[in-house]
Amino acid sequence: MMGSVGLNLRETELCLGLPGGDTASPVTGTKRGFSETVDLKLNLNNEPESKEGSKSHDVVSAISKEKSSCPKDPTKPPAKAQVVGWPPVRSYRKNVMGSCQKSSSSADTAAFVKVSMDGAPYLRKIDLKMYKSYDELSDALSNMFSSFTMGKNGGEEGMIDFMNERKVMDTVSSWDYVPSYEDKDGDWMLVGDVPWPMFVDTCKRLRLMKGSDAIGLAPRAMEKCKSRA
Amino acid sequence: MNYFPDEVIEHVFDFVTSHKDRNSISLVCKSWFKIERYSRQNVFIGNCYSISPERLLRRFPCFKSLTLKGKPHFADFNLVPHGWGGFVQPWIEALARSRVGLEELRLKRMVVTDEGLELLSRSFVNFKSLVLVSCEGFSTDGLASIASNCRHLRDLDLQENEIDDHRGQWLSCFPETYTSLVTLNFACLEGETNLVALERLVARSPNLRSLKLNRAVPLDALARLMACAPQIVDLGVGSYEDEQDSESCLKLQAAIRKCTSLRSLSGFLEAAPHCLSAFHPVCHNLTSLNLSYAAEIHGSHLIKLIEHCKKLQRLWILDSIGDKGLEVVASTCKELQELRVFPTDLHGGGNTAVTEDGLVAISAGCPKLHSILYFCQQMTNAALITVARNCPNFIRFRLCILEPHKPDHVTSQPLDEGFGAIVQACKNLKRLSVSGLLTDQVFLYIGMFATQLEMLSIAFAGDTDKGMLYVLNGCKKMRKLEIRDSPFGDAALLADVNKYETMRSLWMSSCEVTLGGCKRLARKAPWLNVEIINENDNNRMEENGYEGRQKVDNKLYLYRTVVGTRVDAPPFVWIL
């Protein structure tokens, strides 16, 4: 969605780069580049090794490459870069304005939803509008909760493969975590059934359920989808 | 030492209601301390972690009203992760165990649960007033407990909370015999409302003064409600959705005409602009108008509405009003005291229709203006200097230029001089938010001139530690300082540790402070809680042995406290 792909790996930088802030070297008198303060916690798109846990040297060297490609001119930030907590408007207002403006383009509004994972000690909150597809969402979620998930199968991390329906139906019980969401009607649905834009519009809350809890979910979800179509 | 009996002194104290004044009274002598203690009715605790409920009860055994604030202000903008803290449960439990006759509870940015609300509703026979602002963690089930059990409830005021709406029947939980409702605000609830129960409730509430509906209340229901409650003073209209049915509109007009006490109007989430004219007959009495969620109302409908509101003191609006619209406000609303202009386009890419011209027009036209919150795309020093000259009475001045680091768009200079003019002219300034391109110079001005400043918000500003030092050294009355994305580091943080004892709290995120610096601060100041909010759940910082030099890219939040480290911190919060 934005010119922030280049900054993704900054977030995983070990020594200085905890997510959420600028990691430029402390040169006084230099303005902090606007783009450098973009928080990309939620938008990790290209992380092949992310699922293994410790991200090390590859990442550090990749960062120095990425850094040089970032625009540093503070007066001309990338037009669509999203800074966490900016502008300083309550998320309540962002959500309300989002659902009020029927005619505005969806890119102008936010859709914050809570994300919980069974067994994790705390919840997260993400803006669904920051992703363009289930794949992006899946990547973001698996990175956000990477320390909690322990995939049964090889490198697959226990996250369900959205795009492969048959796999979903066949193997849902064997997965560790199944992403489900609560829709506008208050029903709990399996993620991945409806087109992405419809999902963003109807999703109120996300829950990564333990696979065993999700067995009963899929058939109902299918029915609901059919009745909607 | 007293020349009067205690009862007389206590009676005199009854006239002193401000917290600060009562705190001052209690410092005069032991006898006054004791009298004041037992007679304090309203307790205000600005940081729930600065004190414990037990100590509160020991000091003030007889209070009736408690105000508590939890999370730091930047939590409003998603900078504080879920689960950080601010739980009201221990407070409710402690108060329930004691014999205090709680009548009012006001919470801001706290985590409330249904269990807590249930306990609250059962523990205090005379409970009258519940005000929740920006809280979360509860559902309509909790509201049902309040409705069912609080027989003397007067106010249920829910402002911008995150409430799990179970679409239940909480409104019908008010007993049929219950008639004491004065304030009902459920505008933030998202789900459907039981309209029948609502109408019956309003019909049997002769003292109802403030009613704020959620978006699920359609126009015809609104008309019936207003017909039941012509004494209404404060109305939140809910969705006000377009009804092709003109009969509803007529009924609404008739009902509105009877509402001669109406002074405050808000809502209009999905407004049908052409129905706004129904409110024109009452506009001349309005003192407060909040159209900041009314994205559908702009242009001529908005202007026409405002032209009728000559007595307006408070206006909250979207920037779609434009500079021209603000000029109309400036020429119409001569009594205006507070203005807030919110951005319509929240992703900062589009055009906003307000510029520095709108701000200047308002400052020129509204001599009583003392509070402003203004979101805009551009600003100039010249405009700010003019505003300062026109309005030396600002108490609150918050300017948010949407693009960080944006300079004066005419001269390309930093906006130091403009803000400098504001702080120099406005001798009573208590709250300030700065934005745009700013160097250390602006902080020099703030430190020098803003002698009454209590709250300062800084984002993407300054060059060196000197900036922060100017503020810490100069602003003697500073209580809350919140800084993000600015190059202030350990030297500024540690320069005057004792300063923090005079402040409620300090927030620094994405600045240049290091973990080592924060640890040193924590060692030097045991009366402070120094918290690092570390959003990544593993402890890579310490593992890699860089801790001394490592920047705290996450968040530093420190606050004075008399009860030491809190025990409810989640694992991602380190208390040093």
Interface residues (C-beta under 8 A of the other chain):
Chain A: L14 C15 L16 G17 L18 P19 G20 G21 D22 T23 P26 T28 G29 T30 K31 R32 F34 T37 K41 P74 T75 P77 A79 K80 Q82 V83 V84 G85 W86 P87 P88 V89 R90 S91 Y92 R93 K94 V96 M97 C100 Q101 K102 S104 A107 D108 T109 A110 F112 K114 P121 Y122 L123 R124 K125 S147 G186
Chain B: F74 D76 F77 N78 L79 P81 H82 G83 S134 E160 N161 E162 R167 C188 L269 E270 S292 Y293 A295 E296 F342 P343 T344 D345 L346 H347 G348 G349 G350 F375 C400 L402 E403 P404 H405 K406 P407 S433 L437 S457 A459 F460 D463 T464 R484 D485 S486 P487 G489 S509 S510 E512 N534 E535 N536 D537 N538 R540 M541 N544 Y546 Q550 K551 D553 N554 K555 P570 P571 F572
